[in-house]
Amino acid sequence: MNVLDRFQSILPNLCFITDDPFRVKMIAAHSLDNVEIFTETRGQVGLIGSFNNVPIIVLSAGIGKTSTMAYLTELCLKNQIKRVVYFGDCITNDPSLPIGSIMLIKKAYENGKSYDASEKMLQYTEAILRETNIKVHNCATTTDDHYLIDKKYRISQESKVLDFTTAPIYKLNESYNVLEVLSVLTVCENISTNDTIGEAVRQSGGHSAILLALQILSFDAKILQ
């Protein structure tokens, strides 16, 4: 891979965000063409590549809302980012959702407030799913910092899963009117069934979910030019 001068390169306006730098490199190896590195700041990795001939950014931003929002906010302030898809992991206590389930997040709750995915992104997803056999679960997610202490979390009746990143990304959507956002998650732990995905599988797996996220990100990209 070539290493670009981050101060001279012009970045695409489509951004795939995930948590793990190893996952970024795996996506580059299996799904992208013409890959170049534009940043490796603090151990995270940012790549430029093309998916189905559409230029995109793939960026790891660490785990949790603080790290993710620091990277994403800086990216949006300095570049003309138009569309963001977040791919990450989530936890559930619903026994009907086995580990590896793909969750399409329509709404995210944090501190009693809710934030929505972009309606356009949901429309793109519906169009893609009509042409594929990928099975997804439409749901809401919640952020609950108490989970880190006692492994318990409170959710609304509407919400089925817990993650720490979607809500702040959807909240950012309210600050940038031109930004389209969506979160696609996979279940990595089911508290009800005591099932978990191992770290190596978590990093390298989720190919169907990643492919779906990339298809959503690049869907009809010419309208953003």
C-alpha positions in Angstrom: 0.0 0.0 0.0 1.2 3.6 -0.7 1.3 6.0 2.2 -0.3 9.4 1.3 0.6 12.8 2.5 -2.4 13.4 4.7 -2.1 17.2 4.3 -2.0 17.1 0.5 -4.5 14.2 -0.3 -8.1 14.9 -1.1 -10.3 12.4 0.7 -13.5 10.8 -0.7 -16.8 12.0 0.8 -18.0 8.4 1.8 -16.7 7.1 5.1 -16.8 3.6 6.6 -16.1 3.8 10.3 -15.2 0.7 12.5 -13.5 0.2 15.8 -10.5 -2.1 15.1 -7.5 -1.3 12.9 -7.1 -5.0 12.1 -10.6 -5.0 10.8 -9.7 -2.1 8.5 -6.8 -4.0 7.0 -9.0 -7.1 6.6 -11.6 -5.0 4.7 -8.9 -3.6 2.5 -7.4 -7.0 1.7 -10.8 -8.6 0.8 -13.1 -5.9 -0.5 -11.2 -2.8 -1.8 -9.1 -1.9 -4.8 -6.4 0.7 -5.2 -5.8 1.0 -1.5 -3.6 3.8 0.0 -3.0 4.7 3.7 -3.7 8.3 4.7 -3.2 8.1 8.4 -2.0 5.7 11.2 -2.4 8.2 14.0 -2.2 6.7 17.5 -2.4 3.1 16.2 -5.6 3.7 14.3 -5.7 3.2 10.5 -7.3 5.3 7.8 -7.3 4.0 4.2 -8.6 5.2 0.9 -9.7 2.6 -1.6 -12.5 1.8 -4.1 -15.4 -0.5 -3.7 -17.2 -1.3 -6.9 -15.3 1.6 -8.5 -16.6 4.0 -5.8 -13.8 5.8 -3.8 -14.4 5.5 0.0 -12.6 6.1 3.3 -12.2 3.2 5.7 -11.2 4.4 9.2 -10.7 2.7 12.5 -11.6 5.0 15.4 -11.1 2.9 18.6 -13.8 1.6 20.9 -16.5 3.8 22.4 -18.1 7.1 21.8 -15.3 9.4 23.0 -12.7 8.0 20.6 -15.0 7.5 17.7 -16.4 11.0 17.9 -13.0 12.6 18.2 -11.9 11.0 14.9 -15.2 11.4 13.1 -15.8 15.1 14.1 -12.3 16.0 13.0 -12.8 14.2 9.7 -16.1 16.0 9.1 -14.7 19.4 10.0 -11.7 19.1 7.6 -13.3 17.2 4.7 -16.6 17.3 2.8 -17.9 14.0 4.2 -21.4 13.3 3.0 -22.2 9.8 4.1 -21.1 7.7 7.1 -21.7 4.0 7.8 -20.6 2.6 11.1 -19.9 -1.1 11.5 -19.3 -2.5 14.9 -20.4 -5.0 17.6 -23.3 -5.1 20.0 -24.6 -7.0 23.0 -28.1 -8.4 23.5 -30.1 -10.1 26.2 -32.7 -11.3 23.6 -32.5 -15.1 23.3 -33.9 -14.9 19.8 -30.8 -13.1 18.5 -27.9 -15.5 18.2 -24.4 -14.3 18.0 -23.4 -13.1 14.5 -26.9 -11.7 13.9 -26.8 -8.6 11.7 -28.6 -5.6 13.3 -29.8 -2.6 11.2 -30.1 0.2 13.7 -33.0 2.6 12.9 -32.9 4.5 16.3 -30.4 4.9 19.1 -31.1 5.9 22.7 -28.7 7.7 25.0 -29.6 9.3 28.4 -33.3 9.1 27.7 -33.1 10.8 24.3 -33.4 9.1 20.9 -31.6 9.8 17.6 -32.6 8.4 14.2 -30.7 7.0 11.3 -30.9 8.9 8.1 -34.1 8.1 6.2 -32.3 8.0 2.9 -29.8 5.5 4.2 -32.7 3.2 5.3 -34.2 3.6 1.8 -30.9 2.6 0.2 -30.7 -0.5 2.5 -34.2 -1.6 1.6 -33.3 -1.4 -2.1 -30.2 -3.5 -1.6 -31.9 -6.1 0.6 -34.5 -6.7 -2.1 -31.7 -7.9 -4.3 -29.8 -10.0 -1.8 -30.4 -12.9 0.6 -28.8 -11.2 3.5 -31.0 -11.4 6.7 -31.0 -8.4 9.0 -32.9 -7.5 12.1 -34.3 -4.0 12.2 -34.1 -2.6 15.7 -33.1 0.2 18.1 -30.0 0.3 20.3 -29.1 1.9 23.5 -26.0 3.3 25.2 -25.7 2.4 29.0 -22.4 3.2 30.7 -23.5 1.2 33.8 -23.0 -2.0 31.8 -19.3 -1.5 32.1 -19.6 -1.8 35.9 -22.2 -4.5 36.6 -22.8 -6.2 33.2 -26.4 -5.2 33.3 -28.1 -2.6 31.2 -31.5 -1.0 30.9 -33.2 -0.7 27.6 -36.4 0.7 26.3 -39.0 -1.8 25.1 -38.2 -0.9 21.6 -34.5 -1.6 22.0 -32.9 -5.0 21.7 -29.2 -4.3 21.8 -26.5 -2.4 23.5 -23.6 -0.5 21.9 -21.6 2.5 22.8 -21.1 4.3 19.5 -24.2 4.5 17.4 -26.1 7.1 19.5 -23.4 9.8 19.3 -22.9 9.2 15.6 -26.7 9.6 15.0 -26.6 12.7 17.3 -23.8 14.1 15.0 -26.3 13.8 12.2 -28.4 16.5 13.7 -25.4 18.9 13.7 -24.5 18.3 10.0 -27.6 18.6 7.9 -25.9 17.3 4.8 -24.6 14.2 6.6 -26.2 10.8 6.0 -25.6 8.2 8.7 -26.4 4.5 9.4 -25.1 1.9 11.8 -24.8 -1.8 11.0 -23.9 -4.0 13.9 -23.3 -7.7 14.6 -24.2 -9.4 17.9 -20.9 -10.5 19.6 -22.4 -11.4 23.0 -25.7 -12.8 24.1 -26.1 -12.4 27.9 -29.3 -14.5 27.9 -27.6 -17.6 26.3 -24.1 -16.9 27.5 -22.7 -17.1 24.0 -19.8 -14.9 22.8 -17.7 -14.5 19.7 -14.0 -15.0 20.3 -11.7 -12.1 19.6 -10.0 -13.5 16.5 -13.4 -14.4 15.0 -14.8 -11.0 15.9 -11.9 -9.2 14.1 -12.0 -11.3 11.0 -15.6 -12.3 10.7 -18.8 -10.5 9.8 -18.2 -10.7 6.0 -21.9 -10.5 5.1 -22.5 -7.5 7.4 -19.4 -5.7 6.1 -20.4 -6.3 2.5 -23.9 -5.0 3.2 -22.4 -1.9 4.9 -20.1 -1.2 2.0 -23.0 -1.6 -0.5 -25.1 0.9 1.5 -22.2 3.3 1.7 -21.6 3.3 -2.0 -25.2 3.0 -3.1 -26.0 5.5 -6.0 -22.9 7.4 -4.9 -23.0 9.6 -8.0 -25.9 11.6 -6.5 -23.4 13.0 -3.9 -21.0 14.4 -6.5 
